[in-house]
Amino acid sequence: MLILDVDIPSRWVSLPSPDAPDFLTKYNLAKRGRQPVPPKQSFSSLIASYKRSHRFENLASRTRQDYDKCLLFMDKKIGNYDPTKMQRRHIIQMQMDNAEKVRWANYLVQVARVLFEHAIDLGWIERNPAKGVSMLKSKKPPRRPWPVDLIEAYRNTAEARALLIFELCLGTGQRIGDVRKMRWADIEGNGINVHQGKTGVDLWLPFTPQLAAVLDRTPHDGLFIISQPDSRPVSYRAAAFAVMKVRKEIGAEEYDIHALRHTTASELAALGLSDELIMAVTGHTSRASVVRYAGAARQKARAQVAQDARNRTKTKREK
């Protein structure tokens, strides 16, 4: 929004949206011919303070990268706004303005919630306006684990790098970002040491027979298990392209790389293993995540046990 400067009629003053928390203040200042002065308690200063805090420093490296994207977005959009005047409706509006990308919109709310907690620590505010804002629900169907027939089809079709990427993801149950960084030196005994970038969790994961077989015939061409010709780790784009090529050949376009992590959790859940044992492989830090990844497989396994018991009881009665 623009308003004509009363002191210099040829100059227009830029104002924020009428819904912005500081709109009236800046509007009245502009009417009196005074330029709005950015407050000391601005979002930019809050973000800068937060990034110097233990809250930010203690985040895992991958999480810091994800937070940085949101913080940069907020700094550009509302950096000069006074966070002490921010209300719940403004958080919801930011979320809705980005609703076309549900995950991004929800992540903005989550990071804003953390940011306002830091503002409380600084004594700027007493209440977190982002707390309690509901998350948007995605209309996309949830990821499903790879079916057994497509796993076998992939193994029978893929070669070299595409098969190595597949077996590392499925065999270890790790995110592709962590799989890409796996080094030959990380191998210990019949397994591999992994440091999860997102959670900061350290794991040792034994190899599956299929993964061990693929690793045995993979040349050690560099530091990284999946390396590029220049010895750097394979890029996400190159890894995704290699896997997608095979997915198209076997009709598995619905099942992406990350769905292999779901597959690992589902296979373990189908065996009746506890949340703790599944988390020991996937590195999840909450049972809620295990339920999201393996809930369907666990329900099927439990239903089978229940029906088997039911059928045994029925058979005994009929004898």
N, C-alpha and C positions, 0 to 999 in steps of 0.2 A: 504494500500500500504506500502511496506517495502523498505528501502534503506540501503545499507551497510555503516556503520560508517567508515569514512576515518582514524580516529585516532585509532579505535579499530576494525580491520577488522572482528573479530569474532562476533561483535555485530551489530544487525540490528535495525534501527530506524523506528518506526511506524509513518506513515504520513496519513493525512486525504485524502479523495477522491479528485481526480484532479479537481472536480467541486467546492470544498470548497473554500470560499472566502480567506482563509489564506494559501492555498496550496503552492503557490509559495514562500511565506515568509519562511515557515517551510522547504520547499525543499532546498532553498538556504542555510539556516542555517545548515541543515544536511550535505550538500555537503562540507561546510567549517569545519565540525567537531564540530559544536555547537548545543547543545540541545535547541529546541525551548522553550522559557520561556512564560508561560501563561500570557497574557496581563492583566493589572489591569481592563481594560474595557472588561471583558469576559461576556459571557452569564450567567455563574454561579453567578457572582457578580451583574449583572443586575437583575436576578431573586431574589436574596437575598434582594436587595434593594426594589424591587417591593413588596415583601411580607411584608416589614416593612412600606409600604406606606398606605395612606388613601384610595387609589384606591382599594387595596386588603382588607383592614380592613372593608370597608363599604359594601362589598359584602355580600349577604345572605349566611348563613352557607352552604346550599346545593351547591350554585354556587362556593363558595370557595373550596369545595371538588372536584368539577368538574375541576376547574382551576388547582388545585394541581396535578391532574393526568397528565395534559398537561405540566405543569412546570417541573415535575419530569422527564417526557419523554425527554423534551428539554435539561434539565440539563445533562442527561446521554449521549445524542446524540451529542450535540453541546456546552457543558458547557465551553470548553476551547476556543471556537471561539470568535473572536472579533466582536461584534454586529455592530460596526460602519462600517464594511466592507460588511455587509450583503446587498444583492441586491434582487430585486423583484423576479428574476429567482430562487434564492435559496429558497424563500418561496414557490413558485410554485412547485419546486422539492420536498420539504418536503411533500407538499400536495399530489402530485402524488405518492410518495413512499408509502403512506398510503391509496391510493385510494380504496383499496379493502373493506375498512370500511369507507363509504362516510361520515357518521356523524362525526366520529373521525377525519378524514382528514380535514373536514371543521372547526371543533372545534379547531384544532391546529392552523389554520390560524387566527381564531377569537381571540384566546388567544395571538398569536404572535403580532397581531395588537395592542392589549392593552399593551403588553410588550414594544413595540417600542414607544408607546405614552409616557410611563414612561421614556424611554431613551431620548425622546425629552425634557421632564420636567427636566431631569438631565443635559441637555446641551450636551449630547453625540452626538446626530445627529440632523439634521434639517428637515429631511423628513422621513416619515414612509414607509418603503419598503413593508409592508404587506397591506397597504391601497389600496383598489381597486382590490385586487386579487379576482377573481370570485369564487363563491362557486360551488362545484361539484353537479350535480343533481343525485339523487338516482334513480336507475332503479326499486326499489321496488314500488309496487302500494301503494298509500297513504292509511292511515288508514280510515276506514269507520265506521260510527256509527252502533251500534247493531240494526238489524231489530226488529220490534215490536214482530214478532212471536218468535224470538229466546230469547227475553227478557222474554216473558211469559213462554217459554219452560224451561228456566233456573230457574225461580221462582218455577215452578211446580216440578222440579227435585232436586234442591239443598236443603241441610239441614244444620242446625246449622251454623258452621263457614263459609262455602262456600257461604251461602245465606247472612250472615252478611257482609262479605267482599263486595259482589256484591252490596247490597243495600247502603252501606256506600259510595262506589265509585260512583254509579249512582245517589244516592239521594243528595250528596253534590257536585258532579262534581270535586272532588279533586284528585290529584295525589296519587298513592298508597303509596308513601313514607310518605305523610302527613296523609293519612288515618290510616296507621299502628301506628302512634304516638298519635292518638286521645285518650283522657282519659275521664273517666266518669265525672271527675271534670270539664271538658271543656263544659259540657252541661249546657246551660242557657235557662230557659224557654222552649219553643218548638223548640229550635235549639241548635247549637253547635258553640263554638268559635274555630277558626282554625288559626294557624300561618303557613303560607306557607314557607317551607324551601328554595325553589328555588328563590322566589321573595322577601321574607321578609314581604309580605303583611299580615295584620291581617283582618280576616273576621268573621262575624257572619252569619250562614246559617240556615234558618228554615228547619225543617225536612219535607220530603215528607210523605204522609200517610203510604206508604209501609215501609219506613225506621223506622218510629215511631213504627209501629206494631212489627217489628223485634227486635228493641231495648227493647220494653216492655217485651218480653219473653226471653231476653238474660240475664243469671246470671252475677252478678257483682263479678267476681272471682279475680279481681286484679285492679291495677290502670288504665290499658289500656283496652279499649273496646274490642279489639281483642288481647287477651293475650295468652301466652304460659303457660304450667303447672307451670313454675318457676316464673310466674307473669311478665316476660319481654314481650315487644311488639312482636307480631308475626313477624318472619323474612320475607323478600320479597320472598325468595325461597318457604317457607311453604305456603304463601298466593297464590303465582302463581300456586303451585301444586294443592291446593284445588280447585281453579277456573278452572284450565285446566282439571281436572278430570271430572267436569260437562260439560265443553265445548266439550269434546270428546263424552260424552254420547248423547248430543243433536245436534252434528254436527256443532259446532260453533268455530272450530279451527281457522278460519280466523279472529275472533274477540277477541282481547286480553283485559287485564285489562285496559290498557290506553285508549282503544277505548271507554270505558264507559264515560270517560271525554268528548270525542268527542260527544257521545250520548247526554249527558246533554246539551252541547252547541247547538247541532242541534235541540233538542226538544224545547229549548227556542226560537231559531231563527224561527222555524216553526210556533210559535205563533205570529210572527211579532214583537217581542220585540227588542228594540234598542240595539246597541253595549254596551252602558253604563249599561243597566240592565243585559245583559249577563255577562259582566265583573264583576258585583257586586257578581255574583255567582261563576264564574270560577276563579276570581282573576287575570285574564290576565291583563297585564299592557300596552298592545298595541292593537289597532284595527286590525292590521295585523294578530295577532294571532287569534282573533275572526273570521276573514274571513277564515283563514286556517282551523279552526275547524268547523265552521258552515256555510261556504259559500254555499255549495250545498243545504242544507236545506232551507236557506234563499231564494235562487234562485227559488226553487220549490214553496215556499209560495208566493213569489211575482208573479211568473208566473200564479199561480192559481187565485190570485186576478185580474191580468190583463185579463185573459181569461174569468173570471166571468163577469167583466165589459163589455168586448167585446160581450159576449153572451146576456147580458141584453139589450145592445144597439141594437143588431140585432133583438131581440124579439120585441122591441118597434117599430122598423121600419116595421116589418111584420104585425103588428096589424092595 
